[in-house]
Amino acid sequence: MEKEMEISKKVDKQGRLVLPKEWRKKYAGRRVTIKIEDDLMIIKPHKPVDITKFFDRIEVDIKSDLSDWKAVRRELYEVH
């Protein structure tokens, strides 16, 4: 179970704040997802969509060349 903590930080004039060292070390270099609900901001590591769970389950009509996997993946993300 992950530990829970609450930290008070000051936001600078450019709207920046420093994330806790433990969090930075754990997620350095990764993308994050920021969810904003009124006065609440949730920052969490981004988890890419696992499209393998859709294999053999859906049929899609794609226009991309199957030899260009990046284009196929991009088109599948747009469809789903």
OpenMM code with the backbone's topology and positions (N, CA, C; nanometers):
from openmm import Vec3, app, unit

residues = "MET GLU LYS GLU MET GLU ILE SER LYS LYS VAL ASP LYS GLN GLY ARG LEU VAL LEU PRO LYS GLU TRP ARG LYS LYS TYR ALA GLY ARG ARG VAL THR ILE LYS ILE GLU ASP ASP LEU MET ILE ILE LYS PRO HIS LYS PRO VAL ASP ILE THR LYS PHE PHE ASP ARG ILE GLU VAL ASP ILE LYS SER ASP LEU SER ASP TRP LYS ALA VAL ARG ARG GLU LEU TYR GLU VAL HIS".split()
positions = [
    Vec3(0.0837, -0.1182, 0.0000),
    Vec3(0.0000, 0.0000, 0.0000),
    Vec3(0.0886, 0.1251, 0.0000),
    Vec3(0.0537, 0.2197, -0.0830),
    Vec3(0.1303, 0.3429, -0.0930),
    Vec3(0.1020, 0.4305, 0.0274),
    Vec3(0.2064, 0.5002, 0.0723),
    Vec3(0.1847, 0.5887, 0.1856),
    Vec3(0.1177, 0.7169, 0.1393),
    Vec3(0.0403, 0.7732, 0.2268),
    Vec3(-0.0322, 0.8952, 0.1977),
    Vec3(0.0358, 1.0105, 0.2690),
    Vec3(0.0443, 1.1256, 0.2033),
    Vec3(0.1024, 1.2421, 0.2681),
    Vec3(0.0340, 1.3680, 0.2178),
    Vec3(0.0407, 1.4696, 0.2970),
    Vec3(-0.0121, 1.5996, 0.2586),
    Vec3(0.0969, 1.7017, 0.2853),
    Vec3(0.1310, 1.7803, 0.1831),
    Vec3(0.2403, 1.8763, 0.1919),
    Vec3(0.1891, 2.0120, 0.1468),
    Vec3(0.2276, 2.1155, 0.2169),
    Vec3(0.1928, 2.2523, 0.1777),
    Vec3(0.3094, 2.3097, 0.0982),
    Vec3(0.2827, 2.3587, -0.0225),
    Vec3(0.3860, 2.4163, -0.1092),
    Vec3(0.3400, 2.5533, -0.1566),
    Vec3(0.4355, 2.6413, -0.1848),
    Vec3(0.4047, 2.7733, -0.2381),
    Vec3(0.4198, 2.7700, -0.3906),
    Vec3(0.3217, 2.8240, -0.4594),
    Vec3(0.3263, 2.8332, -0.6050),
    Vec3(0.3961, 2.9651, -0.6395),
    Vec3(0.4986, 2.9595, -0.7275),
    Vec3(0.5715, 3.0819, -0.7609),
    Vec3(0.4938, 3.1664, -0.8623),
    Vec3(0.5507, 3.2822, -0.8988),
    Vec3(0.4806, 3.3764, -0.9874),
    Vec3(0.4510, 3.3176, -1.1249),
    Vec3(0.5299, 3.2199, -1.1686),
    Vec3(0.5073, 3.1552, -1.2976),
    Vec3(0.4130, 3.0346, -1.2859),
    Vec3(0.3591, 3.0097, -1.1675),
    Vec3(0.2641, 2.9006, -1.1479),
    Vec3(0.3305, 2.7666, -1.1230),
    Vec3(0.4587, 2.7661, -1.0881),
    Vec3(0.5320, 2.6417, -1.0673),
    Vec3(0.5345, 2.6045, -0.9206),
    Vec3(0.5504, 2.4751, -0.8977),
    Vec3(0.5762, 2.4260, -0.7631),
    Vec3(0.6669, 2.3052, -0.7741),
    Vec3(0.7371, 2.2742, -0.6677),
    Vec3(0.8319, 2.1636, -0.6684),
    Vec3(0.7629, 2.0389, -0.6145),
    Vec3(0.7713, 1.9302, -0.6914),
    Vec3(0.7137, 1.8032, -0.6470),
    Vec3(0.8063, 1.7389, -0.5430),
    Vec3(0.7512, 1.6608, -0.4510),
    Vec3(0.8346, 1.5960, -0.3494),
    Vec3(0.9433, 1.5092, -0.4126),
    Vec3(1.0611, 1.5069, -0.3502),
    Vec3(1.1782, 1.4366, -0.4018),
    Vec3(1.1491, 1.2885, -0.4284),
    Vec3(1.0798, 1.2226, -0.3369),
    Vec3(1.0501, 1.0796, -0.3534),
    Vec3(0.9677, 1.0554, -0.4798),
    Vec3(0.8726, 1.1436, -0.5052),
    Vec3(0.7863, 1.1292, -0.6224),
    Vec3(0.8673, 1.1534, -0.7489),
    Vec3(0.9519, 1.2569, -0.7471),
    Vec3(1.0360, 1.2867, -0.8642),
    Vec3(1.1284, 1.1707, -0.8959),
    Vec3(1.1914, 1.1136, -0.7932),
    Vec3(1.2839, 1.0015, -0.8150),
    Vec3(1.2103, 0.8820, -0.8753),
    Vec3(1.0909, 0.8566, -0.8265),
    Vec3(1.0152, 0.7401, -0.8723),
    Vec3(0.9647, 0.7569, -1.0158),
    Vec3(0.9282, 0.8792, -1.0546),
    Vec3(0.8645, 0.9010, -1.1852),
    Vec3(0.9437, 0.9926, -1.2782),
    Vec3(1.0703, 1.0152, -1.2514),
    Vec3(1.1524, 1.1041, -1.3345),
    Vec3(1.1502, 1.0593, -1.4808),
    Vec3(1.1291, 1.1547, -1.5698),
    Vec3(1.1314, 1.1264, -1.7129),
    Vec3(1.0020, 1.0710, -1.7693),
    Vec3(0.9036, 1.0457, -1.6840),
    Vec3(0.7761, 0.9913, -1.7327),
    Vec3(0.6752, 1.1026, -1.7547),
    Vec3(0.5786, 1.0754, -1.8385),
    Vec3(0.4682, 1.1692, -1.8596),
    Vec3(0.3738, 1.1603, -1.7400),
    Vec3(0.3018, 1.2682, -1.7144),
    Vec3(0.2028, 1.2691, -1.6076),
    Vec3(0.0681, 1.3095, -1.6649),
    Vec3(-0.0363, 1.2699, -1.5953),
    Vec3(-0.1721, 1.3105, -1.6283),
    Vec3(-0.2170, 1.4061, -1.5190),
    Vec3(-0.2706, 1.5201, -1.5584),
    Vec3(-0.3192, 1.6192, -1.4624),
    Vec3(-0.4699, 1.6303, -1.4795),
    Vec3(-0.5417, 1.6053, -1.3716),
    Vec3(-0.6868, 1.6139, -1.3726),
    Vec3(-0.7266, 1.7293, -1.2815),
    Vec3(-0.8094, 1.8203, -1.3324),
    Vec3(-0.8507, 1.9359, -1.2553),
    Vec3(-1.0016, 1.9316, -1.2359),
    Vec3(-1.0428, 1.9367, -1.1107),
    Vec3(-1.1844, 1.9391, -1.0730),
    Vec3(-1.2038, 2.0547, -0.9756),
    Vec3(-1.2615, 2.1630, -1.0227),
    Vec3(-1.2790, 2.2839, -0.9414),
    Vec3(-1.1451, 2.3253, -0.8805),
    Vec3(-1.1318, 2.3223, -0.7480),
    Vec3(-1.0078, 2.3629, -0.6810),
    Vec3(-0.9127, 2.2465, -0.6572),
    Vec3(-0.9441, 2.1283, -0.7048),
    Vec3(-0.8623, 2.0095, -0.6818),
    Vec3(-0.7815, 1.9771, -0.8076),
    Vec3(-0.6515, 1.9528, -0.7906),
    Vec3(-0.5657, 1.9119, -0.9012),
    Vec3(-0.5016, 1.7788, -0.8640),
    Vec3(-0.5179, 1.6798, -0.9495),
    Vec3(-0.4615, 1.5473, -0.9266),
    Vec3(-0.3540, 1.5242, -1.0317),
    Vec3(-0.2310, 1.4965, -0.9862),
    Vec3(-0.1190, 1.4684, -1.0766),
    Vec3(-0.0795, 1.3233, -1.0545),
    Vec3(-0.0844, 1.2437, -1.1601),
    Vec3(-0.0465, 1.1029, -1.1467),
    Vec3(0.0305, 1.0583, -1.2700),
    Vec3(0.1123, 0.9541, -1.2544),
    Vec3(0.1881, 0.9044, -1.3694),
    Vec3(0.0928, 0.8616, -1.4802),
    Vec3(0.1298, 0.8945, -1.6019),
    Vec3(0.0477, 0.8573, -1.7182),
    Vec3(0.0640, 0.7087, -1.7460),
    Vec3(-0.0459, 0.6413, -1.7658),
    Vec3(-0.0428, 0.4996, -1.8025),
    Vec3(-0.0948, 0.4886, -1.9456),
    Vec3(-0.0084, 0.4466, -2.0374),
    Vec3(-0.0541, 0.4336, -2.1762),
    Vec3(-0.1644, 0.3277, -2.1866),
    Vec3(-0.2507, 0.3473, -2.2831),
    Vec3(-0.3584, 0.2523, -2.3060),
    Vec3(-0.2986, 0.1215, -2.3562),
    Vec3(-0.3377, 0.0113, -2.2953),
    Vec3(-0.2910, -0.1210, -2.3378),
    Vec3(-0.3875, -0.1733, -2.4430),
    Vec3(-0.3510, -0.1571, -2.5700),
    Vec3(-0.4430, -0.1980, -2.6769),
    Vec3(-0.4453, -0.3491, -2.6972),
    Vec3(-0.3520, -0.4224, -2.6348),
    Vec3(-0.3502, -0.5676, -2.6536),
    Vec3(-0.4762, -0.6331, -2.5982),
    Vec3(-0.5407, -0.5699, -2.4999),
    Vec3(-0.6631, -0.6297, -2.4455),
    Vec3(-0.7772, -0.6249, -2.5472),
    Vec3(-0.7597, -0.5468, -2.6539),
    Vec3(-0.8623, -0.5387, -2.7568),
    Vec3(-0.8349, -0.6320, -2.8753),
    Vec3(-0.7191, -0.6970, -2.8757),
    Vec3(-0.6881, -0.7882, -2.9854),
    Vec3(-0.7908, -0.9006, -2.9895),
    Vec3(-0.8295, -0.9382, -3.1083),
    Vec3(-0.9277, -1.0446, -3.1318),
    Vec3(-1.0646, -1.0120, -3.0725),
    Vec3(-1.0900, -0.8864, -3.0408),
    Vec3(-1.2176, -0.8492, -2.9811),
    Vec3(-1.2947, -0.7467, -3.0627),
    Vec3(-1.2233, -0.6694, -3.1406),
    Vec3(-1.2917, -0.5644, -3.2157),
    Vec3(-1.2512, -0.5697, -3.3620),
    Vec3(-1.3359, -0.5149, -3.4423),
    Vec3(-1.3032, -0.4982, -3.5828),
    Vec3(-1.3097, -0.3496, -3.6123),
    Vec3(-1.2069, -0.2994, -3.6756),
    Vec3(-1.2051, -0.1588, -3.7137),
    Vec3(-1.1629, -0.1481, -3.8585),
    Vec3(-1.2177, -0.0523, -3.9231),
    Vec3(-1.1818, -0.0239, -4.0608),
    Vec3(-1.0764, 0.0854, -4.0565),
    Vec3(-0.9506, 0.0497, -4.0827),
    Vec3(-0.8437, 0.1489, -4.0771),
    Vec3(-0.7897, 0.1765, -4.2165),
    Vec3(-0.7415, 0.2976, -4.2324),
    Vec3(-0.6888, 0.3391, -4.3618),
    Vec3(-0.5364, 0.3313, -4.3654),
    Vec3(-0.4745, 0.3174, -4.2485),
    Vec3(-0.3286, 0.3165, -4.2402),
    Vec3(-0.2700, 0.1897, -4.3015),
    Vec3(-0.1488, 0.2038, -4.3535),
    Vec3(-0.0740, 0.0906, -4.4064),
    Vec3(-0.0281, 0.0050, -4.2883),
    Vec3(-0.0592, -0.1226, -4.2872),
    Vec3(-0.0260, -0.2093, -4.1735),
    Vec3(0.1241, -0.2214, -4.1504),
    Vec3(0.2047, -0.1877, -4.2485),
    Vec3(0.3500, -0.1930, -4.2281),
    Vec3(0.3995, -0.0720, -4.1476),
    Vec3(0.3147, 0.0302, -4.1333),
    Vec3(0.3487, 0.1492, -4.0543),
    Vec3(0.2743, 0.1406, -3.9215),
    Vec3(0.3335, 0.0668, -3.8261),
    Vec3(0.2661, 0.0395, -3.6992),
    Vec3(0.2321, 0.1664, -3.6231),
    Vec3(0.3174, 0.2687, -3.6287),
    Vec3(0.2885, 0.3935, -3.5570),
    Vec3(0.1603, 0.4581, -3.6092),
    Vec3(0.1418, 0.4576, -3.7408),
    Vec3(0.0209, 0.5149, -3.7994),
    Vec3(-0.1018, 0.4323, -3.7616),
    Vec3(-0.0872, 0.2995, -3.7607),
    Vec3(-0.1982, 0.2111, -3.7207),
    Vec3(-0.2351, 0.2381, -3.5758),
    Vec3(-0.1337, 0.2435, -3.4882),
    Vec3(-0.1586, 0.2667, -3.3452),
    Vec3(-0.2260, 0.4015, -3.3244),
    Vec3(-0.1778, 0.5052, -3.3934),
    Vec3(-0.2368, 0.6389, -3.3807),
    Vec3(-0.3840, 0.6367, -3.4233),
    Vec3(-0.4124, 0.5675, -3.5321),
    Vec3(-0.5497, 0.5597, -3.5812),
    Vec3(-0.6388, 0.4806, -3.4846),
    Vec3(-0.5846, 0.3718, -3.4276),
    Vec3(-0.6619, 0.2945, -3.3303),
    Vec3(-0.6935, 0.3762, -3.2060),
    Vec3(-0.5974, 0.4573, -3.1595),
    Vec3(-0.6224, 0.5437, -3.0442),
    Vec3(-0.7344, 0.6433, -3.0747),
    Vec3(-0.7385, 0.6948, -3.1974),
    Vec3(-0.8423, 0.7905, -3.2344),
    Vec3(-0.9792, 0.7233, -3.2381),
    Vec3(-0.9850, 0.5983, -3.2802),
    Vec3(-1.1112, 0.5247, -3.2897),
    Vec3(-1.1650, 0.4929, -3.1512),
    Vec3(-1.0742, 0.4542, -3.0599),
    Vec3(-1.1203, 0.4126, -2.9265),
    Vec3(-1.1256, 0.5289, -2.8368),
] * unit.nanometer
topology = app.Topology()
chain = topology.addChain("A")
for resn in residues:
    res = topology.addResidue(resn, chain)
    for name in ("N", "CA", "C"):
        topology.addAtom(name, app.Element.getBySymbol(name[0]), res)
